[in-house]
């Protein structure tokens, strides 16, 4: 990502404009074209303004994050478990960053526009196009995430992929050990059915979208990275113990069946 974009996304008025535009276009798809059910926002109301890490399963590149930003803004305006009329876009809650793959964020003008909402670009652990393999995040990636946590909330997706039940990546656990944030799990559903992989086009209208915020995790920051990652994957319901249950609930969802 260019240095210019990196500087622009730190300016609150720029982020507010991006939120208002992206929020206005995405709201109908979340609330009218599909049906959004939100639970657990009471767990957000007393969170500190900084050093909060949201961990979530991942179903699309952008629709997930955009939906979370809608919820955070609505909660700021006193709404609980609903969006209501999106007056909150007039004065959005912008003290949020999200972790995303640098290759995805830099693809075109639209992804760069979404990056202005507060993206923290990281390099993938693996790159399927070049067969390049790396272990963990680069030092600069950790530093950027930790710097954002010092003054903001950060959203991350431990699996780093939209495939259900993919293994978590140790970078999330290392970030938790180093920064010692409040960790809030999120479990989402329906987004992969309603939207394409990028989360910008509809696949199926009238889909039930769900976002469940759980209470902050009780984490032993001195535990091993493996133990912390295991607890995170359980919290976002992506560990192996959830596979048979989800395969049953998903019915004919071929993507989940394949993973199970």
N, C-alpha and C positions, 0 to 999 in steps of 0.2 A: 504494500500500500504506500502511496506517495506520502512524502512528508507534509504536503499541503493538506491532504485529507486527514492525516493524523492530527494536525493542529486544528482543523475546522471542527472535528467531532468533539473537541474539548470546550467549544464555545456554546454556552447554554442556549442562546437564541437560535443558533444553527440547529442544535438538536431539537429544540421546540418546534421549529418549522418542519423538520423531517417527521417528527411525531404527528404533527397535525395533518400533514399531507398523507403519509402512509396510513395513519389511523382512519382518516376520512374514507379512503378507498377500501380499506380492509374491513371496516365495521359491518357493512351489509353482508359480506361473505361469512362472517362469524355468527351474526345474530339473526339475520333475516333469511338468507339463502340456506344456511345451515343453522343448527340449534346448539348454542353454547351453554353447557352446565358447569358452573364453577362452585367448588366447595373448599372450605378451609381458609378463607381469607382472614378469618379472625386471628390466625397465626401470624399475619403480616402487620397487624395494627400496632404492636408494641416493639417491633424490631428496631435496633439502632440504625442510625443513618449511614453507618459505614461498617466495613468488615463483615458483610453478610454474603454468603455464597449459596446460590440456588443451584441444586443439582437435579437434572431431569432426564427422563428418557427422551428420545429424539425421533421424530417422524417425518419432518420436512425441513428443508434448509432455512426457510424464513417464517412460515406461518406460525410455527410454535412460538418463536421469539416475539413476533408482533402481537400475538394473543396475550402473552405474559405482560407486555408493556401496556396493553389496554387495561389489564386487571390492576396493575400497579397504580396507574393513573386514576382509575375508578376508586380504589381504596383510599388514595390521597384525598379524594372528594367526599369521603365518608360513606361510600357504598360498600355493602357486604354481600359477597357471593353473587353479584350481578354487575353488569355494565350500565344498564339503564340508558338514558339518552346521553350521547357522548359529549356533553358540555365540557368534560374534563380535558378535551383536546385543546381548549382555549388556553389552558394553563397546565400543561402536562407535567407529570413527575419524571424528571430526566436524569436523576441521580443513579443511573443504571448502565452497566456495560454488559456485553455478552461476548463469549468466546466463540470464534468461528475459524474455519480453515481459510488460510490466506488465499489459496488457489480459488476457492469459491467466491470470496469477497472481492476479488480483483477481476472477475470474468468479464464484466461489461459495465456500462454506465449505471444500470439499475441496481446491480449489486453494490457498486460503489456508493450509490445514494443511500441504500439501506445501511451501509457501513457507517455513515455519518450519524446514525442513531446511537452509536457507541460501541462499535465492534472492536474486539481485541483479536487481531489476526495471529494465528499460530500455524506452524508448519505441521502437516500430518505426520503421524508416526510412520505411515507407509504411503506410497504413491503408486496406485495401480497402473498408471500410464507409463511411468519410467522404471517401475520395479525397484525404486529406491527404498531402502529400509533404514529406519533410525530407531533408536531406543529412547523413549521418553521425549520430553520437551527440551528445547534449547534453553540455555540460561536466560537469554533475553525474553523468551516467552514467559517463564516464571516471573521474571522481574516486572514485566508489563501487567500481568494479572495481579501480582501482589501490590503494585503501585495503585492500581484501580481500587483494590479492596481497602486501601488506607482511607479512602474518602467516599466510597460508593458501595452499591450492591453490584454483584457480578453473577451472571447466569452462565452455567457451563453444562456441557453434555458429556458425562464421563465415557460414554461409548464412542463418541467421535464419529458416529455413523448412524444412518436412519434405519438400519437393519435391526429388527427386534431381537433381544436376547444376545446381541453381540457382547463379547467380554468387555469389561471396563478397562480403562487405561490408567496406569499407575500415576500419571501426571496429576490427576485430580486428587489422589490421596496425598501426594507429596505437597501439593499446594495447601491442603488442609493442615498437614503437619507443620508447615513452615509459617503460614499466616495465622493459624488458629482462629478461623472465622466462625461465626454462627452459621451452621449448615442447615438449610431448609430444603427438604426433598419435595419434588413435584412429580406427579404421575399424570400423563396425558393420554388421551385415546381419541380415535376417530379421525385424526388429522391426515393420516396416510390414506384413508378411504375417501375423504372429501377433496383432497388436493393432490396435485402432482408432486413429484419428489422435491421440486424447488419450493413448493408451497405458494405458487403464484397463479396457478390455473386450477379450475374446478374439475374434478373427476366424477364426483357423485354429489348431487344436491340433496338437501334434506337430511344430511348426516348428523348424528348426535356427536358433538364434540365435547370432551370432558377435560377439565383441568382440576386436579385435586392437590391442594397445598397441605402438606403434613406439618405437624409441629416440629420445631427445631430438634435436630438429633443430639443425643448425649454422646459425645465423642471423647475417647481417651486419646489426646493428642500425642501421647508418648507410645501408643501402640504401634505395631508395625504397619507399613504402608499396605501390605496385603490384607491385614485385618480391617483397616479403615475402609479400603476399597470394597471388601466383602460386605461391610455394613451399609455402605452407600448403595451398592447394587441391590441389596435386599430392600432398602428404603424406597428406591425408585421402581421396585417390582420388576427387575430385569435379571435377577439371578436364576439359576437353574431350577430352584424350587418352585418358581412361578410358571415354568414352561407348560407342564401338563394342564394346569388350571386355565391359563390363557388360551391354550390350543382348544380347549373345550368351549370357552366363552366365545372364541372367534368364529366358530362354526366353519364356514367355507373359506375363510381368509387364507389363501395359498401362501402368502408371505410368512405368516406366523407358523403355519403347518410345516413349512420347509425348515424353519429354524428349530422347531420342536423335534 
